[in-house]
Amino acid sequence: MSWVQGPGGVDLDWDGVTALFPAAADSVTRLHRVIWEQGDPVLLELCRLRIATLLEFEAGLRIRNARAERAGLDQDKIGSLNLWPTSPLFSARERACLALAEQLLMDTSGMTDEIVGDVLKHLPPSECYALVQAVNAMETLQRGCLVLGIETSPEEAWLT
């Protein structure tokens, strides 16, 4: 059941939330479109799916980023995402970024210089900062959908 309901007590999906709060929903959509247009689609998709897994956001797990697939992200790697720390399918760059994403999700105050330093071995500071902001935006969106009981992910609009 959604915590946000429309006229007549009907549960709202993302389109319904957009109709009730158009400016806020437009801001969320624009932010995510920029994230996906400017960032590495494979790294972002790996982070998005890992966040969805840890949050148990089933709606987010059902969709895939077409740009990431075109860039080489395959189902084998996605299926091994829970093994990212040790699986040979993941590069050192991907491992560093996933470690950062998990730490941000689970305990931001536990972020260490080592975690950030590992990312900075593979990304310039501006891209590391952009990754932090992207992870934050993905987490906020997914948690918001979970709290509101939205069962379809708005991410589908900018990922496919």
C-alpha positions as CSV (number, residue, x, y, z in Angstrom):
1,M,0.0,0.0,0.0
2,S,1.3,3.4,-0.9
3,W,1.5,6.1,1.8
4,V,0.6,8.7,-0.9
5,Q,-2.9,8.3,-2.2
6,G,-4.8,10.1,-4.9
7,P,-8.4,11.0,-5.1
8,G,-10.7,8.2,-3.8
9,G,-7.8,6.6,-1.8
10,V,-6.2,5.1,-4.9
11,D,-2.5,4.1,-4.4
12,L,-0.2,6.2,-6.5
13,D,2.5,5.0,-8.8
14,W,5.3,7.3,-9.9
15,D,3.1,9.0,-12.5
16,G,0.6,9.7,-9.8
17,V,3.2,11.2,-7.5
18,T,4.4,13.2,-10.5
19,A,0.9,14.6,-11.0
20,L,0.7,15.6,-7.3
21,F,4.2,17.0,-7.0
22,P,5.2,18.0,-10.5
23,A,8.1,20.3,-9.6
24,A,9.7,17.9,-7.2
25,A,9.3,14.9,-9.6
26,D,10.7,17.0,-12.5
27,S,13.8,17.8,-10.4
28,V,14.4,14.2,-9.6
29,T,14.0,13.2,-13.2
30,R,16.3,15.9,-14.5
31,L,19.0,15.0,-11.9
32,H,18.9,11.3,-12.8
33,R,19.0,12.1,-16.5
34,V,22.2,14.2,-16.0
35,I,23.7,11.5,-13.9
36,W,23.2,8.9,-16.6
37,E,24.2,11.1,-19.5
38,Q,27.5,12.1,-17.9
39,G,28.6,9.1,-16.0
40,D,30.0,5.7,-17.0
41,P,26.9,3.7,-17.6
42,V,28.5,0.4,-16.5
43,L,29.8,1.7,-13.2
44,L,26.5,3.5,-12.5
45,E,24.4,0.5,-13.4
46,L,26.5,-1.8,-11.1
47,C,26.1,0.7,-8.3
48,R,22.4,1.1,-8.9
49,L,21.8,-2.6,-8.9
50,R,23.9,-3.1,-5.8
51,I,21.9,-0.4,-4.0
52,A,18.6,-2.0,-5.2
53,T,19.8,-5.4,-3.9
54,L,20.8,-4.1,-0.5
55,L,17.6,-2.1,-0.1
56,E,15.5,-5.0,-1.6
57,F,14.1,-2.6,-4.1
58,E,12.6,-5.2,-6.4
59,A,11.2,-2.7,-8.9
60,G,14.8,-1.4,-9.5
61,L,16.1,-4.9,-9.9
62,R,13.6,-5.7,-12.7
63,I,15.0,-3.1,-15.1
64,R,18.3,-2.7,-16.9
65,N,20.2,0.2,-18.3
66,A,20.3,-0.2,-22.1
67,R,23.4,2.1,-22.3
68,A,25.3,-0.1,-19.8
69,E,24.3,-3.3,-21.8
70,R,25.6,-1.6,-25.0
71,A,28.8,-0.7,-23.2
72,G,29.4,-4.4,-22.4
73,L,27.6,-5.1,-19.1
74,D,26.3,-8.6,-19.4
75,Q,23.9,-10.7,-17.4
76,D,26.8,-12.9,-16.0
77,K,28.3,-9.9,-14.3
78,I,25.0,-8.7,-13.0
79,G,24.2,-12.2,-11.7
80,S,27.6,-12.2,-9.9
81,L,27.1,-8.7,-8.3
82,N,26.8,-10.1,-4.8
83,L,30.3,-11.6,-5.3
84,W,31.9,-8.4,-6.5
85,P,34.7,-8.4,-3.9
86,T,36.2,-11.7,-5.1
87,S,34.7,-12.4,-8.5
88,P,37.2,-12.2,-11.4
89,L,34.4,-10.7,-13.5
90,F,34.9,-7.3,-11.7
91,S,37.8,-5.0,-12.4
92,A,39.8,-3.2,-9.7
93,R,38.0,0.0,-10.8
94,E,34.6,-1.6,-10.4
95,R,35.5,-3.0,-7.0
96,A,36.7,0.3,-5.8
97,C,33.5,2.1,-6.9
98,L,31.2,-0.6,-5.5
99,A,33.0,-0.5,-2.1
100,L,32.4,3.3,-2.1
101,A,28.8,2.8,-3.0
102,E,28.2,0.2,-0.3
103,Q,29.9,2.3,2.4
104,L,27.9,5.3,1.4
105,L,24.7,3.3,1.6
106,M,25.4,1.4,4.8
107,D,27.3,4.0,6.9
108,T,28.5,7.2,5.5
109,S,30.3,8.2,8.7
110,G,32.4,5.1,8.2
111,M,33.9,6.3,5.0
112,T,37.7,6.0,5.1
113,D,40.6,7.7,3.2
114,E,41.4,4.2,1.9
115,I,38.0,3.6,0.3
116,V,38.2,7.0,-1.4
117,G,41.8,6.6,-2.2
118,D,41.1,3.3,-4.0
119,V,38.5,5.1,-6.2
120,L,40.9,7.9,-6.9
121,K,43.4,5.4,-8.3
122,H,40.9,4.8,-11.1
123,L,38.8,8.1,-11.4
124,P,39.9,11.7,-11.3
125,P,38.5,13.7,-8.3
126,S,35.7,15.2,-10.3
127,E,34.4,11.8,-11.4
128,C,34.8,10.5,-7.8
129,Y,32.7,13.4,-6.6
130,A,30.1,12.8,-9.3
131,L,29.9,9.1,-8.3
132,V,29.3,10.0,-4.7
133,Q,26.5,12.3,-5.8
134,A,25.0,9.7,-8.2
135,V,25.0,7.0,-5.5
136,N,23.3,9.4,-3.1
137,A,20.7,10.3,-5.7
138,M,20.0,6.6,-6.6
139,E,19.7,5.7,-2.9
140,T,17.4,8.6,-2.2
141,L,15.1,7.7,-5.1
142,Q,15.0,4.0,-4.3
143,R,14.4,4.5,-0.5
144,G,11.7,7.1,-1.4
145,C,9.9,4.6,-3.6
146,L,10.1,1.9,-0.9
147,V,8.8,4.3,1.8
148,L,5.9,5.5,-0.5
149,G,5.1,1.9,-1.6
150,I,5.7,2.7,-5.2
151,E,6.0,-0.7,-6.9
152,T,7.3,0.5,-10.3
153,S,10.6,2.2,-10.6
154,P,10.7,5.6,-12.2
155,E,14.3,4.7,-13.2
156,E,12.9,2.8,-16.1
157,A,12.1,6.1,-17.9
158,W,15.7,7.2,-18.1
159,L,17.4,3.8,-18.2
160,T,15.8,2.2,-21.2
